[in-house]
């Protein structure tokens, strides 16, 4: 039972929590790299959703005009 140990293992000297550099995050990316990664994931996703909604609304409007 690692997580039930006393003292807690993540507070011991020399564990991973004390070896992190002061300027890094837990994911290993700086702020610029993180923002670029998130933009490369979410911007195409948002554009695809907007394209789908635009096509859906334009088809609904064209059927309402004809009918």
C-alpha positions in Angstrom: 0.0 0.0 0.0 2.1 2.8 -1.3 -0.4 5.6 -0.8 -1.3 4.5 2.7 2.3 4.7 3.9 3.3 7.0 6.8 5.0 9.4 6.2 3.4 9.9 2.8 5.9 8.9 0.1 5.3 12.0 -2.0 6.5 14.3 0.8 9.8 12.4 1.3 13.0 14.2 0.4 14.3 13.2 -3.0 10.9 12.1 -4.5 9.6 13.5 -7.8 7.9 16.5 -6.2 11.3 17.9 -5.0 13.1 17.2 -8.3 11.0 19.5 -10.5 12.8 22.5 -11.9 11.2 25.8 -10.6 10.2 27.0 -14.1 8.6 23.8 -15.5 5.2 22.5 -15.3 4.2 18.9 -14.6 3.5 18.2 -18.3 7.0 19.2 -19.4 5.9 22.0 -21.7 6.4 25.7 -21.4 3.5 28.1 -21.7 4.1 28.8 -25.4 4.3 25.1 -26.3 1.1 24.4 -24.3 -0.8 27.2 -26.0 0.3 26.0 -29.5 -0.6 22.4 -28.7 -4.1 23.4 -27.4 -4.7 25.6 -30.4 -3.7 22.9 -32.9 -6.2 20.6 -31.2 -9.2 22.9 -30.5 -9.1 25.3 -33.4 -9.7 22.6 -36.1 -12.3 21.0 -33.8 -14.1 24.3 -33.5 -13.9 25.0 -37.2 -15.4 21.5 -38.0 -18.3 22.1 -35.6 -19.0 25.5 -37.1 -18.9 24.1 -40.6 -21.3 21.4 -39.6 -23.7 23.9 -38.0 -23.5 26.3 -40.9 -24.4 23.5 -43.4 -27.2 22.3 -41.1 -28.7 25.7 -40.8 -28.3 26.5 -44.5 -30.1 23.3 -45.4 -32.9 24.0 -43.0 -33.3 27.5 -44.4 -33.4 26.2 -48.0 -36.1 23.6 -47.2 -38.2 26.3 -45.4 -38.1 28.6 -48.4 -39.0 25.9 -50.9 -41.9 24.5 -48.8 
